[in-house]
Amino acid sequence: MRTYDFSPLWRSTIGFDRLFDLVESAQRANEDNYPPYNIERVGEDRYQISLALAGFSPAEISVTAEQNAVIVEGSKPDEAKCEYLYRGISARPFKRQFNLADYVQVRGAAFEDGLLKIELIREIPEAMKPRRIAISGAPAGSLHQLEGKAA
């Protein structure tokens, strides 16, 4: 796998720390494909993560929402060992982390038919949304006169 050196960018950028950390962690990650999952867009600002968790019960799964991440962990209690002739349903412990963009929040999670579904929504605060500025009919010179009086 090709690796990239981001040090020249650190000298000339400010505030992109999180982006570089995400790229570097993606490069270092030894991607484990368990459990399998889907990420879907179900609306303009709505998303859903679905994880296939056959053999797990809701009590054996935990979902934790953090600042910009959602972490799903699962583990089965130690059971009496039985003799498997073939074991195709994995029951190994797992931890999967999904990094979230700014303003994306976890709305809820549901477990149904062996699928854990996590609902996400992006809610941009009103102060961050674009807004239209009304233009008054005053002449351009009057704006400078008002600024001079305020100073």
N, CA and C atoms as an extended XYZ file, in Angstrom:
453
Properties=species:S:1:pos:R:3:atomname:S:1:resname:S:1:resid:I:1 pbc="F F F"
N         0.839       -1.180        0.000 N   MET     1
C         0.000        0.000        0.000 CA  MET     1
C         0.883        1.242        0.000 C   MET     1
N         0.502        2.228       -0.760 N   ARG     2
C         1.259        3.466       -0.869 CA  ARG     2
C         0.982        4.337        0.353 C   ARG     2
N         2.019        4.954        0.896 N   THR     3
C         1.857        5.880        2.013 CA  THR     3
C         2.246        7.277        1.544 C   THR     3
N         1.675        8.251        2.183 N   TYR     4
C         1.916        9.648        1.821 CA  TYR     4
C         2.474       10.394        3.018 C   TYR     4
N         3.353       11.335        2.730 N   ASP     5
C         3.928       12.183        3.771 CA  ASP     5
C         3.200       13.520        3.741 C   ASP     5
N         2.478       13.820        4.820 N   PHE     6
C         1.697       15.057        4.889 CA  PHE     6
C         2.445       16.191        5.574 C   PHE     6
N         3.724       15.994        5.955 N   SER     7
C         4.434       17.040        6.683 CA  SER     7
C         4.509       18.378        5.955 C   SER     7
N         4.655       18.432        4.613 N   PRO     8
C         4.652       19.748        3.979 CA  PRO     8
C         3.322       20.485        4.162 C   PRO     8
N         2.232       19.745        4.219 N   LEU     9
C         0.927       20.388        4.412 CA  LEU     9
C         0.762       20.939        5.821 C   LEU     9
N         1.396       20.306        6.815 N   TRP    10
C         1.297       20.792        8.193 CA  TRP    10
C         1.888       22.198        8.311 C   TRP    10
N         2.879       22.518        7.480 N   ARG    11
C         3.527       23.829        7.569 CA  ARG    11
C         2.653       24.952        7.038 C   ARG    11
N         1.692       24.621        6.168 N   SER    12
C         0.939       25.691        5.516 CA  SER    12
C        -0.572       25.610        5.715 C   SER    12
N        -1.031       24.750        6.599 N   THR    13
C        -2.471       24.665        6.841 CA  THR    13
C        -2.762       24.810        8.318 C   THR    13
N        -3.920       25.348        8.594 N   ILE    14
C        -4.354       25.540        9.973 CA  ILE    14
C        -5.783       25.023       10.085 C   ILE    14
N        -6.019       24.200       11.079 N   GLY    15
C        -7.369       23.734       11.341 CA  GLY    15
C        -7.771       22.470       10.610 C   GLY    15
N        -6.844       21.829        9.892 N   PHE    16
C        -7.159       20.602        9.166 CA  PHE    16
C        -6.639       19.366        9.904 C   PHE    16
N        -6.327       19.510       11.173 N   ASP    17
C        -5.739       18.418       11.946 CA  ASP    17
C        -6.591       17.158       11.871 C   ASP    17
N        -7.889       17.288       12.062 N   ARG    18
C        -8.774       16.128       12.085 CA  ARG    18
C        -8.768       15.407       10.738 C   ARG    18
N        -8.747       16.159        9.649 N   LEU    19
C        -8.730       15.556        8.324 CA  LEU    19
C        -7.464       14.729        8.125 C   LEU    19
N        -6.311       15.283        8.499 N   PHE    20
C        -5.058       14.565        8.348 CA  PHE    20
C        -5.019       13.336        9.252 C   PHE    20
N        -5.569       13.465       10.466 N   ASP    21
C        -5.616       12.315       11.370 CA  ASP    21
C        -6.460       11.192       10.779 C   ASP    21
N        -7.578       11.537       10.154 N   LEU    22
C        -8.424       10.516        9.527 CA  LEU    22
C        -7.701        9.814        8.387 C   LEU    22
N        -7.006       10.577        7.555 N   VAL    23
C        -6.288        9.986        6.428 CA  VAL    23
C        -5.168        9.086        6.932 C   VAL    23
N        -4.420        9.548        7.929 N   GLU    24
C        -3.325        8.742        8.459 CA  GLU    24
C        -3.842        7.470        9.128 C   GLU    24
N        -4.941        7.561        9.867 N   SER    25
C        -5.477        6.356       10.519 CA  SER    25
C        -6.017        5.384        9.479 C   SER    25
N        -6.556        5.886        8.385 N   ALA    26
C        -7.029        5.004        7.321 CA  ALA    26
C        -5.858        4.279        6.667 C   ALA    26
N        -4.723        4.940        6.566 N   GLN    27
C        -3.542        4.300        5.990 CA  GLN    27
C        -3.005        3.207        6.903 C   GLN    27
N        -3.033        3.459        8.219 N   ARG    28
C        -2.470        2.508        9.176 CA  ARG    28
C        -3.416        1.357        9.482 C   ARG    28
N        -4.679        1.532        9.242 N   ALA    29
C        -5.669        0.538        9.659 CA  ALA    29
C        -5.459       -0.798        8.956 C   ALA    29
N        -5.430       -1.824        9.758 N   ASN    30
C        -5.422       -3.177        9.212 CA  ASN    30
C        -6.886       -3.571        9.146 C   ASN    30
N        -7.505       -3.301        8.029 N   GLU    31
C        -8.949       -3.416        7.892 CA  GLU    31
C        -9.433       -4.837        8.132 C   GLU    31
N       -10.269       -4.978        9.118 N   ASP    32
C       -10.923       -6.237        9.419 CA  ASP    32
C       -12.334       -6.126        8.865 C   ASP    32
N       -12.755       -7.097        8.126 N   ASN    33
C       -14.059       -7.035        7.479 CA  ASN    33
C       -15.177       -7.617        8.331 C   ASN    33
N       -14.945       -7.757        9.620 N   TYR    34
C       -15.976       -8.317       10.490 CA  TYR    34
C       -16.406       -7.286       11.498 C   TYR    34
N       -17.637       -7.096       11.718 N   PRO    35
C       -18.784       -7.657       11.001 CA  PRO    35
C       -19.049       -6.874        9.711 C   PRO    35
N       -19.689       -7.527        8.747 N   PRO    36
C       -20.000       -6.812        7.504 CA  PRO    36
C       -21.027       -5.712        7.770 C   PRO    36
N       -20.962       -4.638        6.982 N   TYR    37
C       -21.863       -3.509        7.213 CA  TYR    37
C       -22.162       -2.787        5.904 C   TYR    37
N       -23.218       -1.998        5.948 N   ASN    38
C       -23.602       -1.092        4.859 CA  ASN    38
C       -23.725        0.303        5.433 C   ASN    38
N       -23.401        1.300        4.622 N   ILE    39
C       -23.669        2.693        4.968 CA  ILE    39
C       -24.558        3.235        3.864 C   ILE    39
N       -25.740        3.723        4.245 N   GLU    40
C       -26.725        4.164        3.265 CA  GLU    40
C       -27.109        5.617        3.505 C   GLU    40
N       -27.417        6.306        2.440 N   ARG    41
C       -28.032        7.633        2.539 CA  ARG    41
C       -29.528        7.406        2.342 C   ARG    41
N       -30.318        7.733        3.353 N   VAL    42
C       -31.755        7.499        3.276 CA  VAL    42
C       -32.546        8.794        3.116 C   VAL    42
N       -31.867        9.910        3.049 N   GLY    43
C       -32.488       11.217        2.853 CA  GLY    43
C       -31.387       12.229        2.619 C   GLY    43
N       -31.788       13.471        2.403 N   GLU    44
C       -30.792       14.510        2.120 CA  GLU    44
C       -29.786       14.655        3.257 C   GLU    44
N       -30.256       14.628        4.497 N   ASP    45
C       -29.384       14.759        5.664 CA  ASP    45
C       -29.532       13.584        6.618 C   ASP    45
N       -29.958       12.436        6.119 N   ARG    46
C       -30.162       11.255        6.952 CA  ARG    46
C       -29.358       10.083        6.393 C   ARG    46
N       -28.747        9.324        7.307 N   TYR    47
C       -27.913        8.187        6.944 CA  TYR    47
C       -28.266        7.005        7.847 C   TYR    47
N       -27.870        5.821        7.397 N   GLN    48
C       -28.091        4.633        8.208 CA  GLN    48
C       -26.913        3.684        8.039 C   GLN    48
N       -26.411        3.188        9.169 N   ILE    49
C       -25.378        2.161        9.174 CA  ILE    49
C       -26.070        0.869        9.573 C   ILE    49
N       -25.904       -0.184        8.773 N   SER    50
C       -26.474       -1.492        9.084 CA  SER    50
C       -25.336       -2.487        9.247 C   SER    50
N       -25.307       -3.178       10.373 N   LEU    51
C       -24.294       -4.195       10.633 CA  LEU    51
C       -24.968       -5.550       10.737 C   LEU    51
N       -24.430       -6.552       10.056 N   ALA    52
C       -24.949       -7.911       10.118 CA  ALA    52
C       -24.329       -8.598       11.333 C   ALA    52
N       -25.150       -8.872       12.344 N   LEU    53
C       -24.657       -9.429       13.597 CA  LEU    53
C       -25.374      -10.731       13.941 C   LEU    53
N       -25.315      -11.682       13.033 N   ALA    54
C       -25.956      -12.976       13.269 CA  ALA    54
C       -25.345      -13.634       14.498 C   ALA    54
N       -26.191      -14.178       15.336 N   GLY    55
C       -25.734      -14.881       16.529 CA  GLY    55
C       -25.572      -14.003       17.750 C   GLY    55
N       -25.680      -12.685       17.606 N   PHE    56
C       -25.582      -11.771       18.742 CA  PHE    56
C       -26.980      -11.350       19.166 C   PHE    56
N       -27.129      -11.077       20.450 N   SER    57
C       -28.382      -10.526       20.958 CA  SER    57
C       -28.144       -9.052       21.288 C   SER    57
N       -29.189       -8.265       21.411 N   PRO    58
C       -29.002       -6.844       21.745 CA  PRO    58
C       -28.224       -6.626       23.037 C   PRO    58
N       -28.332       -7.537       24.002 N   ALA    59
C       -27.613       -7.391       25.263 CA  ALA    59
C       -26.103       -7.574       25.095 C   ALA    59
N       -25.673       -8.192       24.020 N   GLU    60
C       -24.252       -8.457       23.786 CA  GLU    60
C       -23.592       -7.390       22.909 C   GLU    60
N       -24.351       -6.349       22.568 N   ILE    61
C       -23.865       -5.295       21.676 CA  ILE    61
C       -23.947       -3.964       22.404 C   ILE    61
N       -22.950       -3.114       22.203 N   SER    62
C       -23.019       -1.753       22.739 CA  SER    62
C       -22.720       -0.760       21.624 C   SER    62
N       -23.454        0.339       21.626 N   VAL    63
C       -23.266        1.418       20.665 CA  VAL    63
C       -22.947        2.669       21.469 C   VAL    63
N       -21.821        3.300       21.178 N   THR    64
C       -21.391        4.497       21.896 CA  THR    64
C       -21.203        5.635       20.904 C   THR    64
N       -21.868        6.754       21.169 N   ALA    65
C       -21.715        7.951       20.343 CA  ALA    65
C       -20.743        8.893       21.042 C   ALA    65
N       -19.708        9.307       20.316 N   GLU    66
C       -18.735       10.254       20.835 CA  GLU    66
C       -18.793       11.520       19.995 C   GLU    66
N       -17.832       12.427       20.206 N   GLN    67
C       -17.811       13.714       19.502 CA  GLN    67
C       -18.016       13.562       17.999 C   GLN    67
N       -17.144       12.893       17.314 N   ASN    68
C       -17.248       12.726       15.864 CA  ASN    68
C       -17.102       11.268       15.472 C   ASN    68
N       -17.644       10.386       16.289 N   ALA    69
C       -17.523        8.957       15.994 CA  ALA    69
C       -18.658        8.194       16.653 C   ALA    69
N       -18.956        7.049       16.082 N   VAL    70
C       -19.874        6.092       16.709 CA  VAL    70
C       -19.116        4.766       16.739 C   VAL    70
N       -19.123        4.132       17.915 N   ILE    71
C       -18.368        2.905       18.119 CA  ILE    71
C       -19.353        1.791       18.455 C   ILE    71
N       -19.224        0.678       17.730 N   VAL    72
C       -20.070       -0.486       17.956 CA  VAL    72
C       -19.161       -1.610       18.440 C   VAL    72
N       -19.502       -2.192       19.588 N   GLU    73
C       -18.731       -3.284       20.150 CA  GLU    73
C       -19.660       -4.445       20.458 C   GLU    73
N       -19.133       -5.639       20.318 N   GLY    74
C       -19.908       -6.820       20.648 CA  GLY    74
C       -19.025       -7.923       21.166 C   GLY    74
N       -19.547       -8.660       22.133 N   SER    75
C       -18.827       -9.821       22.645 CA  SER    75
C       -19.841      -10.777       23.240 C   SER    75
N       -19.562      -12.040       23.071 N   LYS    76
C       -20.423      -13.084       23.599 CA  LYS    76
C       -19.808      -13.599       24.896 C   LYS    76
N       -20.645      -13.910       25.869 N   PRO    77
C       -20.092      -14.464       27.110 CA  PRO    77
C       -19.498      -15.848       26.855 C   PRO    77
N       -18.547      -16.203       27.695 N   ASP    78
C       -17.950      -17.534       27.572 CA  ASP    78
C       -19.015      -18.583       27.844 C   ASP    78
N       -19.194      -19.437       26.889 N   GLU    79
C       -20.185      -20.494       27.015 CA  GLU    79
C       -19.477      -21.828       27.206 C   GLU    79
N       -20.254      -22.807       27.578 N   ALA    80
C       -19.690      -24.145       27.656 CA  ALA    80
C       -19.238      -24.545       26.262 C   ALA    80
N       -18.042      -25.016       26.177 N   LYS    81
C       -17.493      -25.388       24.874 CA  LYS    81
C       -18.236      -26.608       24.344 C   LYS    81
N       -18.650      -26.511       23.108 N   CYS    82
C       -19.261      -27.668       22.476 CA  CYS    82
C       -18.430      -28.015       21.255 C   CYS    82
N       -18.662      -29.169       20.743 N   GLU    83
C       -17.877      -29.629       19.616 CA  GLU    83
C       -18.583      -29.243       18.327 C   GLU    83
N       -17.948      -28.335       17.575 N   TYR    84
C       -18.497      -27.919       16.285 CA  TYR    84
C       -17.916      -28.803       15.189 C   TYR    84
N       -18.754      -29.294       14.342 N   LEU    85
C       -18.274      -29.994       13.169 CA  LEU    85
C       -17.882      -28.985       12.102 C   LEU    85
N       -18.615      -27.888       12.062 N   TYR    86
C       -18.289      -26.765       11.182 CA  TYR    86
C       -18.835      -25.510       11.848 C   TYR    86
N       -18.038      -24.460       11.933 N   ARG    87
C       -18.486      -23.209       12.543 CA  ARG    87
C       -18.354      -22.096       11.521 C   ARG    87
N       -19.486      -21.735       10.920 N   GLY    88
C       -19.513      -20.683        9.915 CA  GLY    88
C       -20.071      -19.374       10.442 C   GLY    88
N       -20.728      -19.408       11.597 N   ILE    89
C       -21.267      -18.191       12.214 CA  ILE    89
C       -20.266      -17.737       13.263 C   ILE    89
N       -19.642      -16.620       12.981 N   SER    90
C       -18.608      -16.118       13.872 CA  SER    90
C       -19.238      -15.558       15.144 C   SER    90
N       -18.582      -15.778       16.244 N   ALA    91
C       -19.039      -15.235       17.522 CA  ALA    91
C       -17.889      -14.519       18.215 C   ALA    91
N       -16.899      -14.100       17.432 N   ARG    92
C       -15.734      -13.453       18.036 CA  ARG    92
C       -16.082      -12.021       18.437 C   ARG    92
N       -15.395      -11.518       19.427 N   PRO    93
C       -15.638      -10.124       19.821 CA  PRO    93
C       -15.179       -9.178       18.716 C   PRO    93
N       -15.809       -8.012       18.646 N   PHE    94
C       -15.436       -7.046       17.623 CA  PHE    94
C       -15.596       -5.634       18.165 C   PHE    94
N       -14.928       -4.727       17.503 N   LYS    95
C       -15.076       -3.293       17.778 CA  LYS    95
C       -14.925       -2.587       16.444 C   LYS    95
N       -15.939       -1.860       16.042 N   ARG    96
C       -15.912       -1.146       14.768 CA  ARG    96
C       -16.235        0.321       15.056 C   ARG    96
N       -15.396        1.200       14.510 N   GLN    97
C       -15.589        2.641       14.702 CA  GLN    97
C       -15.895        3.298       13.371 C   GLN    97
N       -16.891        4.170       13.374 N   PHE    98
C       -17.257        4.954       12.197 CA  PHE    98
C       -17.030        6.417       12.545 C   PHE    98
N       -16.198        7.094       11.759 N   ASN    99
C       -15.955        8.517       11.970 CA  ASN    99
C       -17.071        9.311       11.316 C   ASN    99
N       -17.543       10.320       12.025 N   LEU   100
C       -18.662       11.125       11.558 CA  LEU   100
C       -18.199       12.533       11.219 C   LEU   100
N       -18.833       13.111       10.224 N   ALA   101
C       -18.545       14.501        9.857 CA  ALA   101
C       -19.108       15.427       10.936 C   ALA   101
N       -18.707       16.679       10.878 N   ASP   102
C       -19.240       17.670       11.811 CA  ASP   102
C       -20.749       17.745       11.672 C   ASP   102
N       -21.422       17.895       12.789 N   TYR   103
C       -22.876       18.066       12.887 CA  TYR   103
C       -23.666       16.799       12.576 C   TYR   103
N       -23.015       15.657       12.402 N   VAL   104
C       -23.737       14.393       12.227 CA  VAL   104
C       -23.891       13.769       13.605 C   VAL   104
N       -25.125       13.437       13.957 N   GLN   105
C       -25.428       12.902       15.278 CA  GLN   105
C       -26.163       11.578       15.163 C   GLN   105
N       -25.974       10.727       16.159 N   VAL   106
C       -26.683        9.454       16.214 CA  VAL   106
C       -28.085        9.722       16.745 C   VAL   106
N       -29.089        9.305       15.980 N   ARG   107
C       -30.492        9.472       16.372 CA  ARG   107
C       -31.008        8.304       17.181 C   ARG   107
N       -30.532        7.091       16.854 N   GLY   108
C       -31.003        5.917       17.563 CA  GLY   108
C       -30.457        4.666       16.923 C   GLY   108
N       -30.719        3.526       17.573 N   ALA   109
C       -30.277        2.241       17.060 CA  ALA   109
C       -31.367        1.214       17.326 C   ALA   109
N       -31.508        0.283       16.392 N   ALA   110
C       -32.496       -0.783       16.531 CA  ALA   110
C       -31.882       -2.088       16.058 C   ALA   110
N       -32.254       -3.185       16.718 N   PHE   111
C       -31.750       -4.502       16.355 CA  PHE   111
C       -32.935       -5.350       15.920 C   PHE   111
N       -32.902       -5.786       14.654 N   GLU   112
C       -34.028       -6.543       14.119 CA  GLU   112
C       -33.521       -7.519       13.057 C   GLU   112
N       -33.960       -8.761       13.157 N   ASP   113
C       -33.620       -9.800       12.186 CA  ASP   113
C       -32.109       -9.948       11.971 C   ASP   113
N       -31.349       -9.850       13.042 N   GLY   114
C       -29.902      -10.028       12.933 CA  GLY   114
C       -29.150       -8.822       12.406 C   GLY   114
N       -29.853       -7.711       12.170 N   LEU   115
C       -29.218       -6.481       11.692 CA  LEU   115
C       -29.324       -5.389       12.749 C   LEU   115
N       -28.199       -4.774       13.051 N   LEU   116
C       -28.189       -3.589       13.905 CA  LEU   116
C       -28.226       -2.395       12.981 C   LEU   116
N       -29.240       -1.546       13.139 N   LYS   117
C       -29.375       -0.357       12.299 CA  LYS   117
C       -29.207        0.883       13.162 C   LYS   117
N       -28.251        1.714       12.774 N   ILE   118
C       -27.959        2.953       13.493 CA  ILE   118
C       -28.376        4.106       12.602 C   ILE   118
N       -29.272        4.946       13.101 N   GLU   119
C       -29.759        6.083       12.328 CA  GLU   119
C       -28.967        7.331       12.690 C   GLU   119
N       -28.536        8.040       11.652 N   LEU   120
C       -27.749        9.256       11.808 CA  LEU   120
C       -28.449       10.401       11.095 C   LEU   120
N       -28.262       11.598       11.619 N   ILE   121
C       -28.826       12.778       10.969 CA  ILE   121
C       -27.819       13.915       11.068 C   ILE   121
N       -27.754       14.691       10.006 N   ARG   122
C       -26.893       15.879       10.016 CA  ARG   122
C       -27.774       17.081       10.291 C   ARG   122
N       -27.521       17.738       11.424 N   GLU   123
C       -28.266       18.932       11.813 CA  GLU   123
C       -27.292       20.090       11.928 C   GLU   123
N       -27.342       20.962       10.955 N   ILE   124
C       -26.451       22.127       10.955 CA  ILE   124
C       -27.104       23.212       11.801 C   ILE   124
N       -26.383       23.791       12.766 N   PRO   125
C       -26.949       24.842       13.603 CA  PRO   125
C       -27.379       26.044       12.758 C   PRO   125
N       -28.394       26.739       13.214 N   GLU   126
C       -28.921       27.896       12.481 CA  GLU   126
C       -27.832       28.924       12.185 C   GLU   126
N       -26.913       29.124       13.123 N   ALA   127
C       -25.853       30.113       12.925 CA  ALA   127
C       -24.910       29.719       11.783 C   ALA   127
N       -24.838       28.448       11.437 N   MET   128
C       -23.948       27.984       10.388 CA  MET   128
C       -24.633       27.900        9.022 C   MET   128
N       -25.955       27.981        8.995 N   LYS   129
C       -26.678       27.868        7.733 CA  LYS   129
C       -26.556       29.164        6.940 C   LYS   129
N       -26.532       29.071        5.618 N   PRO   130
C       -26.497       30.291        4.818 CA  PRO   130
C       -27.788       31.080        5.019 C   PRO   130
N       -27.666       32.382        5.037 N   ARG   131
C       -28.858       33.219        5.190 CA  ARG   131
C       -28.772       34.388        4.224 C   ARG   131
N       -29.910       34.815        3.793 N   ARG   132
C       -29.984       35.913        2.842 CA  ARG   132
C       -29.972       37.233        3.614 C   ARG   132
N       -29.169       38.159        3.158 N   ILE   133
C       -29.046       39.470        3.785 CA  ILE   133
C       -29.885       40.453        2.985 C   ILE   133
N       -30.756       41.157        3.690 N   ALA   134
C       -31.597       42.156        3.032 CA  ALA   134
C       -30.746       43.359        2.640 C   ALA   134
N       -30.986       43.873        1.457 N   ILE   135
C       -30.256       45.034        0.960 CA  ILE   135
C       -31.197       46.226        1.052 C   ILE   135
N       -30.750       47.245        1.798 N   SER   136
C       -31.598       48.429        1.946 CA  SER   136
C       -31.464       49.320        0.717 C   SER   136
N       -32.374       50.249        0.565 N   GLY   137
C       -32.359       51.142       -0.588 CA  GLY   137
C       -31.560       52.404       -0.346 C   GLY   137
N       -30.787       52.482        0.739 N   ALA   138
C       -30.014       53.680        1.042 CA  ALA   138
C       -28.858       53.820        0.060 C   ALA   138
N       -28.483       55.044       -0.336 N   PRO   139
C       -27.339       55.246       -1.226 CA  PRO   139
C       -26.057       54.747       -0.580 C   PRO   139
N       -25.080       54.402       -1.401 N   ALA   140
C       -23.819       53.827       -0.918 CA  ALA   140
C       -23.091       54.771        0.029 C   ALA   140
N       -23.146       56.060       -0.181 N   GLY   141
C       -22.459       57.020        0.679 CA  GLY   141
C       -23.033       57.058        2.081 C   GLY   141
N       -24.328       56.795        2.224 N   SER   142
C       -24.938       56.853        3.538 CA  SER   142
C       -24.422       55.747        4.461 C   SER   142
N       -23.974       54.628        3.904 N   LEU   143
C       -23.431       53.547        4.703 CA  LEU   143
C       -22.145       54.012        5.387 C   LEU   143
N       -21.293       54.737        4.651 N   HIS   144
C       -20.056       55.255        5.232 CA  HIS   144
C       -20.361       56.304        6.282 C   HIS   144
N       -21.386       57.107        6.080 N   GLN   145
C       -21.770       58.116        7.063 CA  GLN   145
C       -22.224       57.442        8.361 C   GLN   145
N       -22.973       56.334        8.240 N   LEU   146
C       -23.426       55.627        9.437 CA  LEU   146
C       -22.243       55.005       10.178 C   LEU   146
N       -21.276       54.487        9.444 N   GLU   147
C       -20.096       53.884       10.085 CA  GLU   147
C       -19.287       54.961       10.826 C   GLU   147
N       -19.190       56.147       10.239 N   GLY   148
C       -18.451       57.241       10.865 CA  GLY   148
C       -19.114       57.694       12.155 C   GLY   148
N       -20.447       57.709       12.207 N   LYS   149
C       -21.151       58.104       13.416 CA  LYS   149
C       -20.984       57.063       14.514 C   LYS   149
N       -20.908       55.780       14.154 N   ALA   150
C       -20.778       54.709       15.141 CA  ALA   150
C       -19.394       54.741       15.778 C   ALA   150
N       -18.376       55.189       15.031 N   ALA   151
C       -17.009       55.213       15.548 CA  ALA   151
C       -16.828       56.407       16.404 C   ALA   151
